[in-house]
Amino acid sequence: MVGTKAAVRIAGAFLLAATLTACGNAGGLFGNKGADRSQNLEGFTPEQIYTRGEYELSQNRSDDAAWYFSEVERLYPYSDWAKRALIMQAFSFHSDQNYEESRAAAQRYIDFYPTDEDAAYAQYLLALSYYDQIDEVGRDQGLTFQALQSLRTVIEVYPDSEYASSAVLKFDLAFDHLAAKEMEIGRYYLRQDHFTAAINRFRVVVEDFQTTSHTAEALYRLIEGYLALGLVDEAQSAGAILGYNYQSSEWYDAGYALLTSRGLDLKSRGNNWLNTIYRQTIKGEWL
């Protein structure tokens, strides 16, 4: 029989193993046409029902697999098989892109078995149920915030687990996604000549998302916005930060060309929020 940890951690290896171990008996025991949800399973052992769930996964019938695993939990509550079936429910629902049910099953696992070795994976699956729905920058970013919160839990509560490094990577990507949303809105305002509103969005990126890939462009857009408003000191300060941190980027080249075409240099001036950031940069306290 395929072990739970192998099943949930390496899906491809799990499906291959499940095919080899389950097809010979589970298919014949229950039939080969998917789940018959009117069937009374009380006469079957938890191992038989669990194995059938594995078989359904091997046949790419994730929803049916989740049903069999849920039957193990229902018919044999508090058993070791129920615990194993619960994490497999979360995995199966996620494979079926039924993220709400996957999240519910993963949360139950965390609530019931918080110290179990698979609790880290349950938390990771919960985070993925949000993360895998982050698709378009233009959509509402509530899911992104929830993904960030759940991924942070993996990183902070299970720092030594094998999922921590993947959670860090996905956290960075989700964080970048939020910055991209701010940039999209800022560019829209800039095109509409709503310069103050645009500047506020780009400022958020510079102050709150400074480790993302969007900071250099945000600084350049600040130069554009501040020049449009006649705020030369702010524009030059943005250029100074851009030159200090991103001199090899295309945005530095564009910012340099824009400022020098107005007879301005990339030098921090005045008493403004960008000048404060510039001083922090020189001291090595920023980025």
N, C-alpha and C positions, 0 to 999 in steps of 0.2 A: 504494500500500500504506500502511496505517496505521502510523505510527511507534510504537515501543515506549513512549516517554515519554507521548505523547498517550493511548495505550491504557490505561496503568496509572494515570494521574493523574485523568482525567475519564472515568469509566465510561460515562456517558450519551453523551458525544460519541464515544467509542470505538465503542460499539455501532452508532450511526448510521453512522459512517464505514465500519465493517466490513461493514455490510449493503450499502452502496452499492458497495464495491469488491470484495467477495468473493463475493456471491451469484451474480454472473454467470458465474463460472468454477469456484469451488471446489465448489459443489453438483453441477454436472454432472460434474466430474472424479472425485469420490469417491462420488457418490450423495447423495440428500437425506434419508436416514432416520437420521442420526446415525452414530456411529462403528461400523465393523465391525472389531472388535479382532482378528479372525482374518486380516485383510487384511495382506499383505506390502507394506510401504511402501518397500522398498529401491529400487524403480524410480522413485521420485518425488524431485524435488529438495527441498532443505530449505525453499526458498521456497514450493513448492507445499503441503508439509505444514503449514508455519506459517500460510499463508493459509487452509487448511482449519480450523485451530484458531480463527482469527479468525471464520470463518463459523459455527462451532459456537457461539461466544459470541454472535454476532448472533441465533442461534436459541434463546438462553437454555438451551443445553445445556453448562453450564460443566464438568461432569465429562468429557464427551466432548472438549471443548476442551483440558482439561488433559492428556488422553491423547495427543492429537496433538502438543501442545507437548513432552511427555515423549519422544515418538518422534523429534522433531527432535534433542533432546539425546542420545538413545541412538544414533541412526544417524550423526549428524554432530558428535561430541564435539569440543570445543575450537574450534569454528567460531564466527563472529560470530552466526550464526543460532541456535546452541545457547545462547549467552549471552542473546539476546533471548527465546528460547523459555523459558528457565529463569525469568526474572522473570514471564513470562506464565503459567507453571505456578502460581506462587505466587498470582497474581491470580485465576486461574480456580478453583483449589481454594478460595480464600477466598470467592469468589462462590457456590460450591456449599456453603458452610458446612462444608467439610472442613478444619477448622482445623489439625489435626495435620499433614496433608500440606502445607498452605499454609506452615506454620511450617518444615517440613523443606526445602521448596524455597527459601524465603526465606533460610534459614540457609546452604544450599549456595551461593546467589548471593553472600552476604556473604563466605563462606570463599574462593570462587574469584575474586571480582572486588571486593575490598575498596575499591579506589580508583575504581571506575567511578562515573559520574554517577548511576546508578540504585541504588547501594548504599544511599543514604539511604532510598529508597522501599522497598527490601527489608527494611530494619530497621523501617520504619514498618509494613509488612505483618505482620512478625513480632510486633510489639507489638499490632497489631489482632487477631491470632489469639488472643491472651489477652483483650484488652479486650472484644471482642464476645461473650465468653462470660460476662461479669459481668452477671448479670441479677437475681438475688434476694439481698437482704440476708441472708436466713436460710441461704444455702448456705455451704459451706466457702470461705474467702477466699484459698486458695492461689493461685488464678488472678489475683486482684486484686494480690497481691504480685508475681507474675511480670509482669503488665501494667505495674506501676509501674517495675520494673527495666528492662523493654524500652523503655518510653517515655522513661525517663531517659537511656538510651543515645542515642535519637534527638536529644534536647535537647542533650546534652553533646558527642556526637561529630559531629553534623550541625547545629550551631546556625544556620547560614546557609541551610539548605535550606528549601524551601517547606513541609516537613512539620513543622518545629519548632514553629510557633505552634499547629497542631492538636494536636501531642503535648503541649504545655503545658496546653492546655484539657482534654484527656483525662486527663492526669496529675492535675490538680486534681479532676476528677470521680471518678476512681478512689480518690484520697486521701480524698475526702468519703465514698465508699462504705465504706471501712474504719472511719471514724469512726462511720458509721451502724450498723455491726455492733456496735461497742463500746456504743453507746447502747442498742441493742436488748437486749443481754445485761444491761446495767446496769438497765434498766427492769424486766426479768424478775426480777432479784434483789430489786429494790425492792418489787415486788408480793408477793414471797414473804417479805418482812421480813428478808431477808439483807442488812442494811444495810452491813456492812463490805465484803462482796463487791461490792455495788452501787457504793459509794464508790470502790473501786479501779478499776472500769471508767470511771466519770465522770472520775476523776483522769487516766487515760490520755488521754482526749479533751482535757482542759484543757491538759495538758503537751505531748502529742505531736501533737495535731491542732487546735491553737489557731487555725489559719487557715481551718478549715472552717465550714460553716453550723451545726454542732451545738454549738459552744462555749457559746453563751448558755443553751441548755437544760441542758447538762451542769452549768453553775454553779448553775442553779436546782435540779437534782436533788441536787447536793451539799448545798444548804441543807436540802432535805427529809431526806436521809440523816443529816446531822450533827445536826439537831434531834431526830430519832428516837433518836439515841444520847446525847442530852444534851450534845453538844459545841458549846456556844454560840459560843465564840470562832471556831471553824472555820466555823460557819454564817454568822456576821456577816462574816467575811473573804471568803467566797464572794459574799455579797451586795454587799460593797464593790467587788469586781472587776466584778460584774454591772452595778452602777450606773455605774461609771467607763467601761466599754466598750460597754454595750448598753442605755443608758437609754431608747432609743426602741423597744425590743423588748417583745413580750408577756411574755417570761420575766422581764424586769426588773419589770414590773407585778406579776406573780405572786409573785416573790421579795420585793418590797417589802411586799405585802399579808401574806405569810406571816410575815415577820420582825416587822413592826409589830404584828401581831395578838398576838404574844407579848411585846410591850413592848420589842422589840429594834430597834436601828437598823442601817443598812448601813455598818458601820465596821470596818476591819481591826483585829483584836485578837489578842493572844497571840503565841507563837513557834511557828508552824506553816508548812507548805509553802505554803498559800494566802497567808499574810501575806508570805512572801518574794516570791511572784509579784506581790502588790499593790505592794510597794515597787519592783519592777522596772517595773511598769506606770507608776507615777508618774514614774520616771526615763526613760520612753520606750523601755525595752529589751524590751518585751513587746507583741506585736500591732502 
